[in-house]
Amino acid sequence: MDTTPNTPLRAVALVCTLSPSPAPSSSQLLAEQTMAALAGHGVTGKTLRIADHDVRAGVRTDTGEGDAWPQIRETVLGADILILSTPIWLGHPSSVAQRVLERLDAEISETDDEGRMLTYGKVAGVCVVGNEDGAHKVSADLFQGLNDVGFSLAPNAVTYWVGEAMQGTDYQDLDKIPEATAATTATLAANTAHLARRLKAAPYPPSA
């Protein structure tokens, strides 16, 4: 697989922990590790913790004065790769992740001159952390939403860690990254960067 950093790429990771900074966050940690893995494939970018910004409820690109989403949206549209990182709460993505998807839903009505959503050609990946099983269910929820609003997904576009049921250990509490999670993060980065470069070189056709 050719993932040599020939074409520069930009990425943004939206961290959907419920806790604003400076509270520690396993979702933040796994997002940062994923961004570091992407950097090995010539991808630069930044991580944003949504709870640090006033992202309003709604399904519009801009809900008015004070809404932080328009600036975040500009960052997303300026990137080639979107990483969405969420904890598992009650078997679901966090309410913050759901809000991000709801705001991204506005992209369905935003198109270029050839009828394509502005998110076409952009690739998404997902990070999931939690203390109970449910990473597959949560990633499935996010995959469907991200694909609906125009993002493409590479094979194995999720990395995750879930702890033992009914225990209290967080990902950030581990002494070292589990080998399986590290390998999955590396695969996500390689495949996502590869697909982003292919789509940058060969955009999707105009929409009918």
Contacts in CASP RR format, 6 or more apart in sequence:
PFRMAT RR
TARGET T0000
AUTHOR 0000-0000-0000
METHOD contacts of the structure
MODEL  1
MDTTPNTPLRAVALVCTLSPSPAPSSSQLLAEQTMAALAGHGVTGKTLRI
ADHDVRAGVRTDTGEGDAWPQIRETVLGADILILSTPIWLGHPSSVAQRV
LERLDAEISETDDEGRMLTYGKVAGVCVVGNEDGAHKVSADLFQGLNDVG
FSLAPNAVTYWVGEAMQGTDYQDLDKIPEATAATTATLAANTAHLARRLK
AAPYPPSA
1 190 0 8 1.000
1 191 0 8 1.000
1 194 0 8 1.000
2 194 0 8 1.000
2 197 0 8 1.000
3 41 0 8 1.000
3 190 0 8 1.000
3 193 0 8 1.000
3 194 0 8 1.000
3 197 0 8 1.000
5 40 0 8 1.000
5 41 0 8 1.000
5 42 0 8 1.000
5 43 0 8 1.000
5 193 0 8 1.000
6 197 0 8 1.000
7 197 0 8 1.000
7 200 0 8 1.000
7 201 0 8 1.000
8 42 0 8 1.000
8 44 0 8 1.000
9 38 0 8 1.000
9 41 0 8 1.000
9 42 0 8 1.000
9 43 0 8 1.000
9 44 0 8 1.000
9 80 0 8 1.000
9 81 0 8 1.000
9 193 0 8 1.000
9 196 0 8 1.000
9 197 0 8 1.000
9 200 0 8 1.000
10 43 0 8 1.000
10 44 0 8 1.000
10 45 0 8 1.000
10 78 0 8 1.000
10 79 0 8 1.000
10 80 0 8 1.000
10 81 0 8 1.000
11 35 0 8 1.000
11 38 0 8 1.000
11 43 0 8 1.000
11 44 0 8 1.000
11 45 0 8 1.000
11 79 0 8 1.000
11 80 0 8 1.000
11 81 0 8 1.000
11 82 0 8 1.000
11 83 0 8 1.000
12 45 0 8 1.000
12 46 0 8 1.000
12 47 0 8 1.000
12 48 0 8 1.000
12 75 0 8 1.000
12 76 0 8 1.000
12 79 0 8 1.000
12 81 0 8 1.000
12 82 0 8 1.000
12 83 0 8 1.000
13 31 0 8 1.000
13 32 0 8 1.000
13 34 0 8 1.000
13 35 0 8 1.000
13 46 0 8 1.000
13 47 0 8 1.000
13 48 0 8 1.000
13 82 0 8 1.000
13 83 0 8 1.000
13 84 0 8 1.000
13 85 0 8 1.000
13 127 0 8 1.000
14 48 0 8 1.000
14 50 0 8 1.000
14 72 0 8 1.000
14 76 0 8 1.000
14 82 0 8 1.000
14 83 0 8 1.000
14 84 0 8 1.000
14 85 0 8 1.000
14 100 0 8 1.000
15 25 0 8 1.000
15 27 0 8 1.000
15 28 0 8 1.000
15 31 0 8 1.000
15 47 0 8 1.000
15 48 0 8 1.000
15 49 0 8 1.000
15 50 0 8 1.000
15 85 0 8 1.000
16 27 0 8 1.000
16 50 0 8 1.000
16 51 0 8 1.000
16 84 0 8 1.000
16 85 0 8 1.000
16 86 0 8 1.000
16 87 0 8 1.000
16 93 0 8 1.000
16 94 0 8 1.000
16 96 0 8 1.000
16 97 0 8 1.000
16 100 0 8 1.000
17 23 0 8 1.000
17 25 0 8 1.000
17 26 0 8 1.000
17 27 0 8 1.000
17 28 0 8 1.000
17 49 0 8 1.000
17 51 0 8 1.000
17 85 0 8 1.000
17 86 0 8 1.000
17 87 0 8 1.000
17 94 0 8 1.000
17 96 0 8 1.000
18 51 0 8 1.000
18 87 0 8 1.000
18 89 0 8 1.000
18 94 0 8 1.000
18 95 0 8 1.000
18 96 0 8 1.000
19 25 0 8 1.000
19 51 0 8 1.000
20 49 0 8 1.000
20 51 0 8 1.000
20 52 0 8 1.000
21 49 0 8 1.000
21 51 0 8 1.000
21 52 0 8 1.000
24 172 0 8 1.000
25 49 0 8 1.000
25 172 0 8 1.000
26 87 0 8 1.000
26 129 0 8 1.000
26 130 0 8 1.000
26 161 0 8 1.000
26 170 0 8 1.000
26 171 0 8 1.000
26 172 0 8 1.000
27 85 0 8 1.000
27 86 0 8 1.000
27 87 0 8 1.000
27 94 0 8 1.000
27 127 0 8 1.000
27 129 0 8 1.000
28 47 0 8 1.000
28 49 0 8 1.000
28 85 0 8 1.000
29 171 0 8 1.000
29 172 0 8 1.000
30 85 0 8 1.000
30 127 0 8 1.000
30 129 0 8 1.000
30 159 0 8 1.000
30 160 0 8 1.000
30 161 0 8 1.000
30 171 0 8 1.000
30 181 0 8 1.000
30 185 0 8 1.000
31 47 0 8 1.000
31 83 0 8 1.000
31 85 0 8 1.000
31 127 0 8 1.000
32 47 0 8 1.000
33 177 0 8 1.000
33 182 0 8 1.000
33 185 0 8 1.000
34 83 0 8 1.000
34 85 0 8 1.000
34 127 0 8 1.000
34 159 0 8 1.000
34 185 0 8 1.000
34 188 0 8 1.000
34 189 0 8 1.000
35 43 0 8 1.000
35 45 0 8 1.000
35 46 0 8 1.000
35 47 0 8 1.000
35 83 0 8 1.000
37 185 0 8 1.000
37 186 0 8 1.000
37 188 0 8 1.000
37 189 0 8 1.000
38 81 0 8 1.000
38 83 0 8 1.000
38 189 0 8 1.000
38 192 0 8 1.000
38 193 0 8 1.000
40 189 0 8 1.000
41 189 0 8 1.000
41 190 0 8 1.000
41 193 0 8 1.000
41 194 0 8 1.000
42 193 0 8 1.000
43 80 0 8 1.000
43 81 0 8 1.000
43 189 0 8 1.000
43 193 0 8 1.000
43 196 0 8 1.000
45 79 0 8 1.000
46 75 0 8 1.000
48 72 0 8 1.000
48 75 0 8 1.000
50 72 0 8 1.000
50 96 0 8 1.000
50 99 0 8 1.000
50 100 0 8 1.000
51 96 0 8 1.000
53 68 0 8 1.000
53 69 0 8 1.000
53 72 0 8 1.000
54 66 0 8 1.000
54 67 0 8 1.000
54 68 0 8 1.000
55 67 0 8 1.000
55 68 0 8 1.000
55 69 0 8 1.000
55 72 0 8 1.000
55 96 0 8 1.000
55 99 0 8 1.000
55 100 0 8 1.000
55 103 0 8 1.000
56 63 0 8 1.000
56 64 0 8 1.000
56 66 0 8 1.000
56 67 0 8 1.000
56 68 0 8 1.000
56 69 0 8 1.000
57 63 0 8 1.000
57 99 0 8 1.000
57 102 0 8 1.000
58 99 0 8 1.000
58 102 0 8 1.000
58 103 0 8 1.000
59 102 0 8 1.000
59 103 0 8 1.000
59 105 0 8 1.000
59 106 0 8 1.000
60 103 0 8 1.000
60 106 0 8 1.000
61 69 0 8 1.000
61 70 0 8 1.000
61 73 0 8 1.000
61 103 0 8 1.000
61 106 0 8 1.000
61 107 0 8 1.000
61 110 0 8 1.000
62 69 0 8 1.000
62 70 0 8 1.000
63 69 0 8 1.000
69 103 0 8 1.000
73 103 0 8 1.000
76 82 0 8 1.000
76 104 0 8 1.000
76 119 0 8 1.000
76 122 0 8 1.000
77 118 0 8 1.000
77 119 0 8 1.000
79 122 0 8 1.000
80 121 0 8 1.000
80 122 0 8 1.000
80 123 0 8 1.000
80 196 0 8 1.000
80 200 0 8 1.000
81 122 0 8 1.000
81 123 0 8 1.000
81 124 0 8 1.000
81 125 0 8 1.000
81 192 0 8 1.000
81 193 0 8 1.000
81 196 0 8 1.000
82 122 0 8 1.000
82 123 0 8 1.000
82 124 0 8 1.000
82 125 0 8 1.000
82 146 0 8 1.000
82 151 0 8 1.000
83 124 0 8 1.000
83 125 0 8 1.000
83 126 0 8 1.000
83 127 0 8 1.000
84 97 0 8 1.000
84 100 0 8 1.000
84 124 0 8 1.000
84 125 0 8 1.000
84 126 0 8 1.000
84 127 0 8 1.000
84 142 0 8 1.000
84 146 0 8 1.000
85 126 0 8 1.000
85 127 0 8 1.000
85 128 0 8 1.000
85 129 0 8 1.000
86 93 0 8 1.000
86 94 0 8 1.000
86 96 0 8 1.000
86 97 0 8 1.000
86 126 0 8 1.000
86 127 0 8 1.000
86 128 0 8 1.000
86 129 0 8 1.000
86 138 0 8 1.000
86 142 0 8 1.000
87 94 0 8 1.000
87 128 0 8 1.000
87 129 0 8 1.000
87 130 0 8 1.000
88 128 0 8 1.000
88 129 0 8 1.000
88 130 0 8 1.000
88 131 0 8 1.000
88 132 0 8 1.000
88 134 0 8 1.000
88 135 0 8 1.000
88 138 0 8 1.000
88 162 0 8 1.000
89 95 0 8 1.000
91 132 0 8 1.000
91 134 0 8 1.000
91 137 0 8 1.000
91 138 0 8 1.000
92 98 0 8 1.000
92 137 0 8 1.000
92 138 0 8 1.000
92 141 0 8 1.000
93 128 0 8 1.000
93 138 0 8 1.000
93 141 0 8 1.000
93 142 0 8 1.000
97 142 0 8 1.000
101 142 0 8 1.000
101 145 0 8 1.000
101 146 0 8 1.000
101 149 0 8 1.000
104 119 0 8 1.000
104 145 0 8 1.000
104 146 0 8 1.000
104 149 0 8 1.000
105 148 0 8 1.000
105 149 0 8 1.000
107 117 0 8 1.000
107 118 0 8 1.000
107 119 0 8 1.000
107 149 0 8 1.000
107 150 0 8 1.000
108 117 0 8 1.000
108 148 0 8 1.000
108 149 0 8 1.000
110 117 0 8 1.000
110 118 0 8 1.000
111 117 0 8 1.000
111 118 0 8 1.000
111 207 0 8 1.000
112 118 0 8 1.000
112 120 0 8 1.000
114 206 0 8 1.000
114 207 0 8 1.000
115 206 0 8 1.000
115 207 0 8 1.000
116 203 0 8 1.000
116 204 0 8 1.000
116 206 0 8 1.000
116 207 0 8 1.000
117 149 0 8 1.000
117 150 0 8 1.000
119 149 0 8 1.000
119 150 0 8 1.000
119 151 0 8 1.000
120 150 0 8 1.000
120 152 0 8 1.000
120 203 0 8 1.000
120 204 0 8 1.000
121 151 0 8 1.000
121 152 0 8 1.000
121 196 0 8 1.000
121 199 0 8 1.000
121 200 0 8 1.000
121 203 0 8 1.000
121 204 0 8 1.000
122 150 0 8 1.000
122 151 0 8 1.000
122 152 0 8 1.000
122 196 0 8 1.000
122 199 0 8 1.000
123 151 0 8 1.000
123 152 0 8 1.000
123 153 0 8 1.000
123 154 0 8 1.000
123 157 0 8 1.000
123 192 0 8 1.000
123 195 0 8 1.000
123 196 0 8 1.000
123 199 0 8 1.000
124 146 0 8 1.000
124 151 0 8 1.000
124 152 0 8 1.000
124 153 0 8 1.000
124 157 0 8 1.000
124 192 0 8 1.000
125 146 0 8 1.000
125 153 0 8 1.000
125 154 0 8 1.000
125 157 0 8 1.000
125 158 0 8 1.000
125 188 0 8 1.000
125 192 0 8 1.000
126 138 0 8 1.000
126 139 0 8 1.000
126 142 0 8 1.000
126 143 0 8 1.000
126 146 0 8 1.000
126 157 0 8 1.000
126 158 0 8 1.000
126 159 0 8 1.000
126 160 0 8 1.000
127 158 0 8 1.000
127 159 0 8 1.000
127 160 0 8 1.000
128 134 0 8 1.000
128 135 0 8 1.000
128 138 0 8 1.000
128 139 0 8 1.000
128 158 0 8 1.000
128 159 0 8 1.000
128 160 0 8 1.000
128 161 0 8 1.000
128 162 0 8 1.000
129 160 0 8 1.000
129 161 0 8 1.000
129 162 0 8 1.000
129 170 0 8 1.000
129 171 0 8 1.000
130 161 0 8 1.000
130 162 0 8 1.000
130 163 0 8 1.000
130 170 0 8 1.000
130 171 0 8 1.000
131 162 0 8 1.000
131 163 0 8 1.000
131 164 0 8 1.000
131 165 0 8 1.000
131 167 0 8 1.000
131 168 0 8 1.000
131 169 0 8 1.000
131 170 0 8 1.000
132 162 0 8 1.000
132 163 0 8 1.000
132 165 0 8 1.000
132 166 0 8 1.000
133 162 0 8 1.000
133 165 0 8 1.000
134 162 0 8 1.000
135 158 0 8 1.000
135 160 0 8 1.000
135 161 0 8 1.000
135 162 0 8 1.000
139 158 0 8 1.000
139 160 0 8 1.000
143 153 0 8 1.000
143 157 0 8 1.000
143 158 0 8 1.000
146 153 0 8 1.000
147 153 0 8 1.000
152 195 0 8 1.000
152 199 0 8 1.000
154 188 0 8 1.000
154 191 0 8 1.000
154 192 0 8 1.000
154 194 0 8 1.000
154 195 0 8 1.000
155 191 0 8 1.000
156 184 0 8 1.000
156 187 0 8 1.000
156 188 0 8 1.000
156 191 0 8 1.000
157 188 0 8 1.000
157 191 0 8 1.000
157 192 0 8 1.000
158 184 0 8 1.000
158 188 0 8 1.000
159 181 0 8 1.000
159 184 0 8 1.000
159 185 0 8 1.000
159 187 0 8 1.000
159 188 0 8 1.000
160 181 0 8 1.000
160 184 0 8 1.000
161 171 0 8 1.000
161 178 0 8 1.000
161 181 0 8 1.000
163 169 0 8 1.000
163 171 0 8 1.000
END
